[in-house]
Amino acid sequence: MIFGLFGGAQAAGSTLDAGMGQGFHDYIDFHVEADALGYHSAFCVEHHFTGWTQISATLNLLTWLAARTRHLRVGTAVMVLPWHNPVLLAEQAATLDLLSGGRLDLGIGKGYRHNEFKGFGVPADEAEARFDEALDVMIRAWTSTERFSHHGRVWQFDDIIVEPPAAQKPYPALWMAAGSAASIRKVAERGCNLLLDQFAQVDVIGERIALFKQEVESLGRVFDPMSVAVARDVYVAKDAADRRAALERAARMRQRTIDVARAPGQNGGSHVLSYATSASGNEAAALCGSPDDIARKLEALQAAGVHYLLASMGGGSRETLRRFADEIVPAFQRHPAHIM
Amino acid sequence: MIFGLFGGAQAAGSTLDAGMGQGFHDYIDFHVEADALGYHSAFCVEHHFTGWTQISATLNLLTWLAARTRHLRVGTAVMVLPWHNPVLLAEQAATLDLLSGGRLDLGIGKGYRHNEFKGFGVPADEAEARFDEALDVMIRAWTSTERFSHHGRVWQFDDIIVEPPAAQKPYPALWMAAGSAASIRKVAERGCNLLLDQFAQVDVIGERIALFKQEVESLGRVFDPMSVAVARDVYVAKDAADRRAALERAARMRQRTIDVARAPGQNGGSHVLSYATSASGNEAAALCGSPDDIARKLEALQAAGVHYLLASMGGGSRETLRRFADEIVPAFQRHPAHIM
């Protein structure tokens, strides 16, 4: 099993007297230590207009992080294609990929937050079509060595050659989040890697991985177990009270996400948020407790076919970062992953 | 007098066996040394669709550079606003500004290259209006602490608060290139700093600085001599033949820029390019020769009111970088700048 990190960042510091920007520096320092501890990757969200200084320019934060680390892969989870000019995004991603020696994992999505669709003036019912058009342009931008034109529904480009090329060939590793059978099928068809959310229970995770494997193989490709990364809330608790407090913090953060994302008078959008509404389910999915508790849950995930886990350490707990790496990860690295 | 650097970068290496991306790493290494030598700033171009892997995602390259340096200010010269979503650009600039501790100099422009207008599908005759609208949105994005909406000619945003704020207050230092009286007046009206090109002769530079000073003061503000940065080609030559070869290299690079920028059948666009067409004028403007030759030219520029010089060291010559810093700059730092 391999282990990466998943989470957000905010510019404001966690204390009132910390200057603006301290939160970004805390994020960088946390992941510089993660790099030294041997974590494989760090995936970071992209969001806009939240009002709590949540990271918006994710590729810039990850560029800084990649410049400060040596081995850590840097990932987006996810860049929302309908907000971005696909040519500029292809250039930015390729530039980071070259600078970092091919360490970019580009997670992409179509968006789910009502306030972001409204803010950018993008009709939510066009999200899928805009995602598809943007991804087509990006792939052509990375792979075409000849000038080309694109006259689409949203984007017009005339006689362009998009540079630089990426370090990874034919383009940066792409990841997509999915939950439903239809969306998992689309990830397979696009040849992307699959991100699974931190809320679904272990049996559901197992079903999704099996479906993705089947879809990939039905397309005539070899399934790579490392092409599925599963996010989980992780907290190494000192005792029962500490565990309870961590679960309550996680619940508050989830609720904040649900509140900011949902349209007035509606229950919010994506499969991720629909799974996030059951408190008991969230607690069951979280890897929160003693190292032994966490190891048991990791074994269950491994048995369900999970070979790549993304730990979301909500508050950025250094103690959890270190204890997870020191006390839990080694047992799973010693046993080679079961190949499905 | 203070001294910065101005130039471009390309992803491809300078030799055939260097891998793609080596040119970016050379750019970074060059400027890491410049930081150690005490250069004040590095301004970098943004261009698209050239076919020679010229830097396109400039803020990402500068983010990496800022992560690798401590004092060097990082600048764009210039980000072309008509290519960018102004909200995303405001977020990216503020994020870099926070990460770097306020070291961003954001040069902005309206574009001048025919192939870029064509490529992005932006009518060249809308450049000025698009620049104005985008800058209005960016300034509001950086300064509004309340949610706002913008319904403009090109951009629509609804109920947004743009985060993070920048480190510099009220927003990152802005720079604009200008040559004509009308455009210099606009720079003053916008409260921006002024970039002057590397081709205009010293008397013209003096006239422009005087005009800018007059415009700034007529608006009731105090003129800061450091608010004008003048670009010059710089090469410390070993002898006459070395000088001649450097001037010829510079002429070839200029011609490449003119060729890629101009519309079919037309002479190119901007004042920068019109100045770039006279070979004898270009040679007279360049600081190319022995340290003594260069010092004489710097004295003339200083007498014309130049207190901030951006050296463009075309080929990225390390010897010029070091000799300019060691043998030429100190004499100008010892003599306090003449305040106009």
Chai-1 contact restraints between the chains, C-beta under 6 A:
chainA,res_idxA,chainB,res_idxB,connection_type,confidence,min_distance_angstrom,max_distance_angstrom,comment,restraint_id
A,A11,B,L98,contact,1.0,0.0,6.0,A-B,restraint_1
A,A11,B,P164,contact,1.0,0.0,6.0,A-B,restraint_2
A,M20,B,P165,contact,1.0,0.0,6.0,A-B,restraint_3
A,G21,B,L98,contact,1.0,0.0,6.0,A-B,restraint_4
A,G21,B,A167,contact,1.0,0.0,6.0,A-B,restraint_5
A,F24,B,L98,contact,1.0,0.0,6.0,A-B,restraint_6
A,F24,B,L99,contact,1.0,0.0,6.0,A-B,restraint_7
A,F49,B,I160,contact,1.0,0.0,6.0,A-B,restraint_8
A,F49,B,I161,contact,1.0,0.0,6.0,A-B,restraint_9
A,G51,B,I161,contact,1.0,0.0,6.0,A-B,restraint_10
A,T53,B,E163,contact,1.0,0.0,6.0,A-B,restraint_11
A,T53,B,P164,contact,1.0,0.0,6.0,A-B,restraint_12
A,S56,B,E91,contact,1.0,0.0,6.0,A-B,restraint_13
A,A57,B,E91,contact,1.0,0.0,6.0,A-B,restraint_14
A,A57,B,Q92,contact,1.0,0.0,6.0,A-B,restraint_15
A,A57,B,T95,contact,1.0,0.0,6.0,A-B,restraint_16
A,N60,B,T63,contact,1.0,0.0,6.0,A-B,restraint_17
A,N60,B,Q92,contact,1.0,0.0,6.0,A-B,restraint_18
A,N60,B,T95,contact,1.0,0.0,6.0,A-B,restraint_19
A,N60,B,L96,contact,1.0,0.0,6.0,A-B,restraint_20
A,T63,B,N60,contact,1.0,0.0,6.0,A-B,restraint_21
A,T63,B,T63,contact,1.0,0.0,6.0,A-B,restraint_22
A,T63,B,W64,contact,1.0,0.0,6.0,A-B,restraint_23
A,W64,B,T63,contact,1.0,0.0,6.0,A-B,restraint_24
A,W64,B,A67,contact,1.0,0.0,6.0,A-B,restraint_25
A,W64,B,L99,contact,1.0,0.0,6.0,A-B,restraint_26
A,A67,B,W64,contact,1.0,0.0,6.0,A-B,restraint_27
A,A67,B,A67,contact,1.0,0.0,6.0,A-B,restraint_28
A,A67,B,R68,contact,1.0,0.0,6.0,A-B,restraint_29
A,R68,B,A67,contact,1.0,0.0,6.0,A-B,restraint_30
A,E91,B,S56,contact,1.0,0.0,6.0,A-B,restraint_31
A,E91,B,A57,contact,1.0,0.0,6.0,A-B,restraint_32
A,Q92,B,A57,contact,1.0,0.0,6.0,A-B,restraint_33
A,Q92,B,N60,contact,1.0,0.0,6.0,A-B,restraint_34
A,T95,B,A57,contact,1.0,0.0,6.0,A-B,restraint_35
A,T95,B,N60,contact,1.0,0.0,6.0,A-B,restraint_36
A,L96,B,N60,contact,1.0,0.0,6.0,A-B,restraint_37
A,L98,B,A11,contact,1.0,0.0,6.0,A-B,restraint_38
A,L98,B,G21,contact,1.0,0.0,6.0,A-B,restraint_39
A,L98,B,F24,contact,1.0,0.0,6.0,A-B,restraint_40
A,L99,B,F24,contact,1.0,0.0,6.0,A-B,restraint_41
A,L99,B,W64,contact,1.0,0.0,6.0,A-B,restraint_42
A,K118,B,D158,contact,1.0,0.0,6.0,A-B,restraint_43
A,G119,B,F157,contact,1.0,0.0,6.0,A-B,restraint_44
A,G119,B,D158,contact,1.0,0.0,6.0,A-B,restraint_45
A,G119,B,I160,contact,1.0,0.0,6.0,A-B,restraint_46
A,G121,B,Q156,contact,1.0,0.0,6.0,A-B,restraint_47
A,Q156,B,G121,contact,1.0,0.0,6.0,A-B,restraint_48
A,F157,B,G119,contact,1.0,0.0,6.0,A-B,restraint_49
A,D158,B,K118,contact,1.0,0.0,6.0,A-B,restraint_50
A,D158,B,G119,contact,1.0,0.0,6.0,A-B,restraint_51
A,I160,B,F49,contact,1.0,0.0,6.0,A-B,restraint_52
A,I160,B,G119,contact,1.0,0.0,6.0,A-B,restraint_53
A,I161,B,F49,contact,1.0,0.0,6.0,A-B,restraint_54
A,I161,B,G51,contact,1.0,0.0,6.0,A-B,restraint_55
A,E163,B,T53,contact,1.0,0.0,6.0,A-B,restraint_56
A,P164,B,A11,contact,1.0,0.0,6.0,A-B,restraint_57
A,P164,B,T53,contact,1.0,0.0,6.0,A-B,restraint_58
A,P165,B,M20,contact,1.0,0.0,6.0,A-B,restraint_59
A,A167,B,G21,contact,1.0,0.0,6.0,A-B,restraint_60
